[in-house]
Amino acid sequence: MNDLHFDNGRHTAGFDGESFWGHAVYLGTGRMARHEVIDLSYYERSPRFRADNGFEPENNQRKIQFYAGYNLYPMGQIVHSLRPYLRAGRVWNFDKLIKEDYLSLEMDAHLTAQTNIHPAIFVNRENFRGVQFDNIWLFHLCGHSNFSRPLGISSAVNYGHQIARRESPPVLGKEFSFYLGGYIKPSKRLLIEPSFNYTRSNHIDTDNLLYETYTLRTHMRYQFNRELSFRLITQYNDFYRNWEIDPLITYQLNPFTLLYAGSTHDLHDYDDYDNTGLKQTSRQFFFKIQYLIQM
C-alpha cells in the first residue's frame, strides 16, 4: 500500500507511521411549507479527510446543490399529490477541477392504491479518470404499487447516454436498463421477494456492444412462530456467472437476545469452459449471539 499516494503525492495509503488530519463541512439552508420546498446545501471533504467510524466513498471534494419543488394536492380520487421539482449542482475538487455539473427535472406522483410513479430527466457533464464527458443525459421512469395485501410490484426503466466506467479508457455508451421486482405473500408466515435486473450498453459512436448482463435475486422469509424464523437469499449474476446462496436461521430468546446461525455459498458456472457446470468456490458457516445492553 505504500506505493499508493493521495493529496498530490504528499501521503501514502499504507500504515507507515505518518500522521495527517482532514476535515468535513456541511452547510445547508431551506424552507419547507405546505406547497413550496427549497433547499441549498454545501458539502466539503478535504483530501486528507478520513471517517474511521463510518463510510465515505470519496474525499477531495466540494459540492453545492440546489433543490426546489412545489407540492400540488388535486381533489380527484386517483391522484393524491404531485411534486414536480428541480435539482442542480456542481462538484469540484481542491485543485479547482470541475468533476461534474448536473441538472434534473423530476416528479413524484402519489396515486390511489398505494401507488407511486417517479419520472425524471437527468443531464450532466463529468470528468472521470481524466476524460471529459459532455452531453450526458438519462431518462428514468420508476414506480411501485401495493395494490393488494398478498401482492406488490415495482419496476424501473432507464435509457440514455452513460459512462461505461469499466472500460479502459472509459467511453460513453448508449445504455438501457430495466428492473422488475415485488413481493408475494401467500400466507401471513411466508414472504417471497423476487427481482430481475437487466443492463445493456453500446458504444455511442461505433454501436459495438460494451456489456450486457442481468441479475436474478429472490429473498424468501418464513416465520415459524414469534421466536423462530428462516431466511433464504439466492442470487445469480450473469456478469460474473456466479450463484450466491445464503440461508439464515434466527431465534429470539427474549426481547434483548437473538441467536443467528447461517452459511454463505458461492458457486461459479463453468459450463461454457469445460462442461463441468456449477462448482462451489467458497463456503462459510457462522453463529452469532446478539444481546442488547441497556445503560
N, C-alpha and C positions, 0 to 999 in steps of 0.2 A: 504493500500500500504506500510505501514511501516514494514511489515513482509517480503517484497521483498528486497533483497540486491544485490549489484553488487560491482565490484572491490575487489573481495575476501572478501566480507563482511564488507568493510570499510564504505559503504554508503547505505542508504535506498532509495527506489524509491518514497517514499511519500514526501509531502510538509511539512517537519518538521523544516524548518528554516536553515538547514545546507547549507554550500556553498562549491563548488569544481570547478575545472576547468580542461579542457582537450584540446587536440589538434588533428589536422588532417594534414597530409602531403601527397603531391603528387609530384613525380619527374618523368620526362619522357624525353626520347630522341629517335630520329628516323630519318629515311630517306625515302623520297617518290620521286620516279623518274618515268619515263615512264614505266619501266618494274619492277624494284625491289621496294618492300615496307618492311621496317624493323622498328620495334618499341620495345622499352624496357621501362617498366613502373614499378613504385613502389608506393604503397598506404599504408597509416598507419592511424589508428584511435585509440586513446588511450582508456582505459576502462572508463574514465570519460568524453569522448567527447559527446557533445550534439549539435544538429543542430536545434536551435529554429526557424530559418527562412526557413527550408527545411525538407526533409525526408531522413534519413539514416537507412537502415534496420538492420545494425549490427555495433557495435564498438568492442573494444578489438581485433583488427585485424591488421595483417601485411600481405601484398600481393605483390608478384613480378610476373610479366607476360612478356613473350617474344612472339613476333609476327613476322613472316617472310613470305612474299608472293611474287609471281612473276607473272606479267601480260603478257599474250600472246594475240596477235591480228591476228588470222588466216585471210587469204584472201578470205575465202569462203563466200557464200551468206547466209548460215544458221547460222553459229557460228560467232558472232561479237567479243566476247572477252572471255577469260578464265583466272581465277586467282586461282591456287592452293596455299594453304597456310597452315602453321603450327602454332599452338598456344600451349604454355606450361606455367605452372605456379605453384606456391606454396602459400598456405595460412596457416598462423600460428598466435597464439595469443601472448600476452605479457608474458605468463608463459612458452613460448617456446614449447607449444604443437602444433604439426603439425595437422591442421584441414583438409587440402585437398592438394593432388598433382593431377594435371590433364594434359592431353595431347590430342590434337585433330588434325586430318588431314581433311581439308575441301577444297571445291572448289566452286567458283561462276562462273556460266556459263550464259552469256547473249546471247540469240538467237534472231532470227528474230521474227517479230510479237509481240514485247514487251513481250517476254517470258524469264523467268529466272528459272534456276534449281540450287539447292544447296544440294549436297550430303556431308555427314560428318560421321566420326567415332570418338567417344569420349572414352577415357579410363581414369579412375581415381581411387583413393582410398580416403576415407573420414572417419573422426572421427565425429560421430553425436550422441549427447546425451550420450557421454562416451562410445559408442560402435564403434569399429574399423571395417570398411568395406573395404575389398580389392577386387581386380579383378572386379571392376565395369566397364561395357562397354555399349555403346549405338550406334546403327546405326540410322542415321537420313537422311531422304530424303524429300525435300520440293520443291515446285515450284509454280509459278503463271504466268498467261498469260492474257494480254489484247488484244486478237487477233481480237476483233471487238468492235465497239463503244457501242452497246447495251448489250454486254455480256462479262464477265470476270470470270475467275475461279482460285482458289488457293487450294492447298492440301498439306498435310504433313503426313508422316508415321514415327513412332519411334518404335524401337524394341531393347530390351537389358535387362541388369540387373540394376535395380534401387532400391533405398531405399524406403520402404514403411514407410514414416515418421509419419503417423497417428497411426501406431501400437505401442503398449506399452508392451515390449520394441520394438523399431524399428527393422525390419528384411529386408533382401534382397529379392526382388521379381523379377520374370520374367515378364516384363511389355511390353504391346503393346498398342500404342495409335494411333489414326487416326483423322485427321481433314480434312474437306471439306467445302469450302466456296466460295464466289464470289459475283458478283453483276449482277443485271438485271436492265436495263434502257429502259423500253418500250417506254418512251417519254422523251422529254427534261425536263419536270417538275417532273417526278417520278423516284425515285431511290430505289431499293429493294436490301438489302444485307443479304441473309440467310447464316447460318453456322451451322455445326454439329461437335461436339467433342465427341470422344469415347475413354475410357481408361479401360484396364483390367490388373490386376496383380495377379500372382500366386506365392506362396511361392517357393523359389528356391530349397528347399530340399524335402518338402512334396507334392508339387504341389497343395496344398489347395488354394482355391480362397481367396485372400486378399480383393480385392474390384473390382467392375465393375460398371461403371457409364457412363452416356452420358449427353450432354448439347445441347439443341436446341435453337437457337437465330436468331431473324430477326430484322433488322434495316430498317425502311421504312421512306423515306423523300419525301414530296411533296411541291413544290414551286409554290404557287398560283400566285404570282407576285413578283416584285423586293423587296417589303416590307414585305410580309406575307408568312410564311412557317409553315409547320406542320411536326412533327417527332413522330414516334411511335416505341418503342422498346419493344419486347416481348421475354421472355426467360423462358425455362423450365430446371430445374436442377434435374436430376434423383437421384443424391446422397442425396439431401435434400428433394426431392419430393415437390418442390415448384415452382410456377409460379411468374414471375415479369412482370408487365405491366406498362410502363412509357410513357404517352403521353406528348407532349410539343408543345406549340404554340409560335412562335417568330414573333414579329413585329418591324420593323426598322423604327423609326420615321424620323431619319436623319442619316448621316454618323457617328454621335457621340453618338446616343441614341438608345438603344434596350430595348424592353419590352418582358418579358418572363412570361408565365402562363402555369402551368402544374400540374401533380399529379403523385404519385407513389402508386402502388397497389401490395401487396404481398399476394399470395394465397397458401395454403397448400393442398396437395392431401391426404385425409384421407380414400380413397376408400378401401384400404386393411384392415383398422382397424374397422370402424363402418359403412361402406357403405354410408357415407354422401357425398362423392365426394370432390369437391373443396370447401374450406372455406377460406374467406378472413381473414388474420391475422393482417394486418396493412394497413393504408391508410393515405396519406398526400397530401395536396394541398398547392401550393406555388405560389407567384407572385414576380417577380424580375424586377428591373429597373437598367440598366447598362448605365453609362454615362462616356465618355472619356473626361478627363480634360487635356487640353494642357497647358504645362508650358512654 
